[in-house]
């Protein structure tokens, strides 16, 4: 049976390849050849088109493709009160490649402003999603993302001598964000999160220790912050999470199955759904899905890769869904690409049309597995 509310049987994580017109406009803005307003008008036109294109392939939701963002996370975090974007000596290290040298640090008391630019980004998305008769989906980074990557070193000791106060303010800040997006009309919100995957990776855990942090107990702390942040959401608002192992120019960061975090993540956080990556051996098996509580929660199984253009075979996807259903009921499963197609503005290494073929495939598989 198909679902009438998110997450849908065929869903998507969020980001899409940036159209050439947006890439060209951003380059011209950097050279001072056009204004920010001129860039925004180009983004507006491309977002309107991409919303209708998502509807045309059969999806019941639409995102803005994250077309206004440079990064999946920094653009949101840098506009939180108390945070700033800065440029460290090194970028984020992926498998064989390093990102631009950007990072976030906490320099003041955390808060969420009613003037956060992504509220207007959502309002624009909603206008055209409503016209296309699809549900507008908004994606923001999870609160855990603000802590784990930089740890204690990137959180001002003068402002937060005790990290417990930081965690409390982080939860309050995100609770305000959830309410602000709801008031703007958002009924489908997603917290994108690399941290649960990092906590499954011995290499990333060691990096945390090397930074002077102690990753022991972070699962419980993050679950507490997340649950506080989403505790007051109204009954008609769906909040999901996407667990990512890194997505930059078709590369990755972390490896390791979900077993170390599955119980805390699936049973201990109060999300409505979980987008889990299962497009490679780095994700391990489906056994951790046994921790999904029976009931209304949904796991969106990411067995279609967003990293490469080769199209998966329907029978292979159905077989993997059948394998997953041995550990979680098929009625609590859905299907999607494992990640977005452009977590940063550079995008993954696919042609313009290859992501759309994958989204159509997800819709076709969902219709055949769960009915139209």
C-alpha positions as CSV (number, residue, x, y, z in Angstrom):
1,X,0.0,0.0,0.0
2,X,1.2,3.5,-0.9
3,X,1.6,6.1,1.8
4,X,-0.4,9.3,1.9
5,X,2.1,11.1,4.1
6,X,5.9,11.3,4.2
7,X,8.1,9.6,4.0
8,X,6.6,8.2,0.8
9,X,7.3,4.8,-0.7
10,X,9.4,6.5,-3.3
11,X,11.3,9.4,-1.8
12,X,14.5,11.4,-2.2
13,X,17.0,12.7,0.2
14,X,17.2,16.3,-1.0
15,X,20.0,17.8,-3.1
16,X,20.0,17.7,-6.9
17,X,22.7,18.6,-9.5
18,X,23.0,22.3,-9.9
19,X,21.9,23.4,-13.3
20,X,24.5,25.0,-15.5
21,X,22.7,28.4,-15.4
22,X,23.2,28.5,-11.6
23,X,26.8,27.4,-11.7
24,X,27.5,30.1,-14.3
25,X,25.7,32.7,-12.3
26,X,27.6,31.9,-9.1
27,X,30.9,32.2,-11.0
28,X,29.8,35.5,-12.4
29,X,28.8,36.7,-8.9
30,X,32.2,35.9,-7.6
31,X,33.8,37.9,-10.4
32,X,31.5,40.9,-9.6
33,X,29.7,40.6,-13.0
34,X,26.2,40.2,-11.5
35,X,24.5,41.1,-8.2
36,X,23.2,38.8,-5.5
37,X,19.6,39.8,-6.6
38,X,20.4,38.7,-10.2
39,X,21.6,35.4,-8.9
40,X,18.5,34.9,-6.8
41,X,16.3,35.5,-9.8
42,X,18.1,32.8,-11.7
43,X,17.8,30.5,-8.7
44,X,14.1,31.2,-8.5
45,X,13.5,30.2,-12.2
46,X,15.6,27.0,-11.8
47,X,13.8,26.0,-8.6
48,X,10.4,26.5,-10.1
49,X,11.4,24.2,-13.0
50,X,13.0,21.5,-10.8
51,X,9.9,21.4,-8.5
52,X,7.7,20.6,-11.5
53,X,10.2,18.1,-12.8
54,X,10.2,16.2,-9.6
55,X,6.4,16.0,-9.8
56,X,6.7,14.9,-13.4
57,X,8.7,11.8,-12.6
58,X,6.0,10.6,-10.2
59,X,7.4,11.8,-6.8
60,X,4.9,13.0,-4.2
61,X,7.3,15.5,-2.8
62,X,9.7,18.1,-4.0
63,X,12.8,19.9,-2.6
64,X,14.4,23.0,-4.0
65,X,17.4,20.8,-4.9
66,X,19.4,22.9,-2.3
67,X,20.1,25.1,-5.3
68,X,20.7,28.2,-3.1
69,X,23.3,26.5,-1.1
70,X,27.0,25.9,-1.4
71,X,27.1,23.3,1.3
72,X,24.4,21.0,2.6
73,X,25.1,22.1,6.2
74,X,27.3,25.2,6.5
75,X,24.8,27.5,4.8
76,X,22.2,26.7,7.5
77,X,24.6,26.6,10.5
78,X,26.4,29.8,9.6
79,X,23.2,31.7,9.9
80,X,22.5,30.5,13.4
81,X,23.0,33.1,16.1
82,X,26.4,32.4,17.7
83,X,28.0,30.6,14.7
84,X,30.3,31.8,12.1
85,X,31.9,30.4,8.9
86,X,35.7,30.5,8.8
87,X,38.5,29.1,6.6
88,X,40.8,26.6,8.3
89,X,44.1,25.4,6.9
90,X,42.5,22.2,5.6
91,X,39.2,21.1,4.2
92,X,37.3,17.9,5.0
93,X,39.2,14.8,3.9
94,X,37.2,12.4,1.7
95,X,38.5,9.3,0.0
96,X,41.2,10.7,-2.3
97,X,40.0,14.3,-2.3
98,X,39.6,17.2,0.0
99,X,36.9,19.9,0.1
100,X,37.2,23.6,0.1
101,X,38.6,25.0,3.3
102,X,35.4,26.0,5.1
103,X,34.2,25.2,8.6
104,X,31.9,26.4,11.4
105,X,32.7,27.5,14.9
106,X,30.7,28.6,17.8
107,X,31.6,32.1,19.0
108,X,28.5,33.2,20.9
109,X,25.3,31.9,22.6
110,X,23.3,29.8,20.2
111,X,19.9,30.9,19.0
112,X,17.6,30.7,15.9
113,X,16.5,33.9,14.3
114,X,13.1,34.4,12.7
115,X,15.1,36.1,9.9
116,X,17.1,32.9,9.1
117,X,17.3,33.0,5.2
118,X,16.2,29.4,4.8
119,X,12.7,30.2,6.1
120,X,12.2,32.3,2.9
121,X,13.9,29.6,0.9
122,X,11.2,27.2,2.2
123,X,8.3,29.7,1.5
124,X,9.4,30.0,-2.1
125,X,9.6,26.2,-2.4
126,X,6.2,25.8,-0.9
127,X,4.6,28.2,-3.4
128,X,5.6,26.1,-6.4
129,X,5.2,22.7,-4.7
130,X,1.6,23.6,-3.9
131,X,1.1,24.5,-7.6
132,X,2.6,21.1,-8.6
133,X,0.4,19.3,-6.0
134,X,3.4,17.8,-4.2
135,X,4.6,18.1,-0.6
136,X,7.5,20.5,-0.1
137,X,10.3,19.0,1.8
138,X,12.9,21.0,3.7
139,X,16.3,19.7,4.7
140,X,18.6,21.1,7.4
141,X,21.7,19.6,9.2
142,X,21.1,17.7,12.4
143,X,22.1,19.5,15.6
144,X,24.8,16.8,16.1
145,X,26.6,18.1,13.1
146,X,27.4,21.3,14.8
147,X,29.3,19.4,17.5
148,X,31.0,16.3,16.2
149,X,33.2,17.5,13.3
150,X,34.9,20.3,15.2
151,X,34.3,19.2,18.8
152,X,35.3,21.1,21.8
153,X,38.0,23.1,19.9
154,X,35.5,24.9,17.8
155,X,33.1,25.8,20.6
156,X,34.2,28.9,22.5
157,X,35.2,28.1,26.1
158,X,34.4,31.6,27.1
159,X,30.8,31.3,26.0
160,X,30.4,27.6,26.9
161,X,32.9,26.5,29.6
162,X,30.6,23.6,30.2
163,X,29.5,21.6,27.2
164,X,26.2,20.6,28.9
165,X,25.1,24.2,28.6
166,X,26.0,24.1,24.9
167,X,23.9,20.9,24.4
168,X,21.0,22.5,26.1
169,X,21.2,25.7,24.0
170,X,21.6,23.5,20.9
171,X,18.4,21.7,21.6
172,X,16.5,25.0,22.3
173,X,17.9,26.5,19.1
174,X,16.6,23.6,17.0
175,X,13.3,23.5,18.8
176,X,12.8,27.2,17.7
177,X,13.9,26.2,14.2
178,X,11.3,23.4,14.0
179,X,8.5,25.8,15.1
180,X,9.7,28.5,12.7
181,X,9.6,26.1,9.7
182,X,6.2,24.8,10.9
183,X,4.8,28.3,11.1
184,X,6.2,28.9,7.5
185,X,4.0,26.0,6.4
186,X,6.6,23.2,6.5
187,X,5.1,19.7,7.2
188,X,8.0,17.6,6.0
189,X,11.3,18.5,7.6
190,X,14.5,16.4,7.5
191,X,17.6,16.5,9.7
192,X,20.6,15.4,7.6
193,X,23.2,13.7,9.8
194,X,26.7,12.4,9.1
195,X,27.4,11.8,12.8
196,X,25.5,8.4,13.3
197,X,27.7,7.0,10.5
198,X,30.8,8.5,12.0
199,X,30.0,6.8,15.3
200,X,30.0,3.5,13.3
201,X,33.5,4.1,12.0
202,X,36.6,3.2,14.0
203,X,38.6,5.6,12.0
204,X,36.3,8.6,12.6
205,X,36.1,7.7,16.3
206,X,39.9,7.8,16.5
207,X,39.9,11.2,14.8
208,X,37.5,12.4,17.4
209,X,39.9,11.2,20.2
210,X,42.8,12.8,18.3
211,X,41.0,16.1,18.4
212,X,40.9,15.8,22.2
213,X,37.2,14.7,22.4
214,X,35.7,11.6,24.0
215,X,33.1,10.0,21.7
216,X,31.9,7.6,24.4
217,X,28.4,8.5,25.4
218,X,27.8,10.8,22.4
219,X,25.0,8.6,21.1
220,X,22.9,9.3,24.2
221,X,23.7,13.0,24.2
222,X,22.8,13.5,20.6
223,X,19.6,11.5,21.0
224,X,18.6,13.6,23.9
225,X,19.3,16.9,22.0
226,X,17.4,15.6,18.9
227,X,14.4,14.5,21.0
228,X,14.2,17.8,22.8
229,X,14.4,19.7,19.5
230,X,11.5,17.8,17.9
231,X,9.4,17.2,21.1
232,X,6.9,20.0,20.4
233,X,6.3,19.3,16.7
234,X,2.5,19.2,15.9
235,X,1.0,15.9,14.9
236,X,0.7,16.9,11.3
237,X,4.5,17.6,10.9
238,X,6.7,14.7,9.8
239,X,10.4,14.9,10.8
240,X,12.9,12.4,9.3
241,X,16.6,12.0,9.3
242,X,19.1,11.0,6.7
243,X,22.3,9.2,7.8
244,X,25.1,10.0,5.4
245,X,28.6,8.5,5.1
246,X,29.9,11.5,3.2
247,X,29.0,12.7,-0.3
248,X,31.4,14.9,-2.2
249,X,32.3,14.6,-5.9
250,X,31.1,10.9,-5.7
251,X,33.4,10.1,-2.9
252,X,32.8,9.2,0.8
253,X,34.3,9.4,4.3
254,X,33.1,6.7,6.7
255,X,32.6,2.9,6.6
256,X,30.9,0.6,9.0
257,X,27.6,-1.1,9.5
258,X,24.8,0.5,11.7
259,X,25.1,-2.1,14.5
260,X,26.9,0.2,17.0
261,X,24.3,2.9,16.8
262,X,21.1,1.1,15.6
263,X,19.3,0.7,18.9
264,X,19.9,4.3,20.0
265,X,19.2,5.7,16.6
266,X,16.1,3.7,15.6
267,X,14.5,3.1,19.0
268,X,16.0,5.9,21.0
269,X,15.3,8.9,18.7
270,X,11.7,10.1,18.0
271,X,12.0,10.6,14.3
272,X,9.2,9.5,12.0
273,X,11.6,8.1,9.4
274,X,15.2,7.2,8.7
275,X,16.9,7.5,5.3
276,X,19.6,4.9,5.6
277,X,22.4,4.4,3.0
278,X,22.6,0.8,1.7
279,X,24.3,1.3,-1.7
280,X,27.6,-0.3,-0.9
281,X,29.3,-2.9,1.4
282,X,30.4,0.0,3.6
283,X,26.9,0.1,5.1
284,X,26.9,-3.5,6.3
285,X,23.9,-5.7,6.4
286,X,20.2,-5.2,7.1
287,X,20.3,-6.9,10.5
288,X,20.4,-3.6,12.5
289,X,16.8,-2.9,11.2
290,X,15.6,-5.3,13.8
291,X,15.8,-2.4,16.3
292,X,13.1,-0.4,14.3
293,X,10.1,-0.4,16.7
294,X,6.9,-1.9,15.3
295,X,4.4,0.7,14.4
296,X,4.5,3.9,12.3
297,X,8.2,4.6,11.9
298,X,9.6,4.1,8.4
299,X,13.1,3.2,7.1
300,X,13.7,4.5,3.6
301,X,16.2,2.0,2.2
302,X,18.8,3.8,0.1
303,X,19.7,1.0,-2.3
304,X,19.9,3.3,-5.4
305,X,23.3,5.0,-5.5
306,X,23.5,8.8,-6.1
307,X,27.3,8.6,-6.6
308,X,27.4,7.0,-10.1
309,X,25.2,7.2,-13.1
310,X,24.8,3.5,-14.0
311,X,21.2,2.6,-13.5
312,X,20.4,-0.3,-11.1
313,X,18.2,-3.2,-12.1
314,X,14.7,-3.4,-10.8
315,X,15.0,-7.0,-9.8
316,X,18.2,-6.2,-7.7
317,X,16.4,-3.4,-5.9
318,X,13.4,-5.6,-5.1
319,X,15.7,-8.4,-3.9
320,X,17.4,-6.1,-1.5
321,X,14.1,-4.8,-0.2
322,X,13.0,-8.4,0.4
323,X,16.2,-8.9,2.3
324,X,15.5,-5.8,4.4
325,X,12.0,-7.0,5.1
326,X,13.4,-10.0,7.0
327,X,14.3,-7.6,9.8
328,X,11.7,-4.8,9.5
329,X,8.1,-5.2,8.1
330,X,7.8,-4.3,4.4
331,X,5.0,-1.9,5.4
332,X,7.6,0.1,7.4
333,X,10.0,0.3,4.5
334,X,10.3,2.7,1.5
335,X,13.0,3.2,-1.2
336,X,15.1,6.1,-2.4
337,X,18.6,7.0,-3.6
338,X,21.1,6.6,-0.8
339,X,22.0,10.3,-0.7
340,X,21.4,13.5,-2.5
341,X,23.1,14.1,-5.8
342,X,24.9,17.3,-4.9
343,X,25.6,17.7,-1.1
344,X,27.9,20.5,-2.2
345,X,27.5,22.8,-5.2
346,X,30.2,20.8,-7.0
347,X,27.8,17.9,-7.3
348,X,28.5,14.2,-7.9
349,X,29.9,12.9,-11.2
350,X,26.8,12.1,-13.1
351,X,25.2,13.5,-16.3
352,X,22.3,15.9,-16.0
353,X,19.7,13.2,-16.8
354,X,21.1,10.3,-14.8
355,X,19.7,11.4,-11.4
356,X,16.2,11.7,-13.0
357,X,16.4,8.1,-14.3
358,X,17.2,7.0,-10.8
359,X,14.3,8.9,-9.3
360,X,12.0,7.4,-11.9
361,X,13.3,4.0,-11.1
362,X,12.5,4.5,-7.4
363,X,9.0,5.5,-8.3
364,X,8.6,2.4,-10.6
365,X,9.9,0.0,-8.0
366,X,7.7,1.5,-5.3
367,X,4.6,1.1,-7.5
368,X,5.5,-2.5,-8.2
369,X,6.3,-3.4,-4.6
370,X,3.6,-1.5,-2.7
371,X,1.0,-0.9,-5.5
372,X,0.0,2.4,-7.1
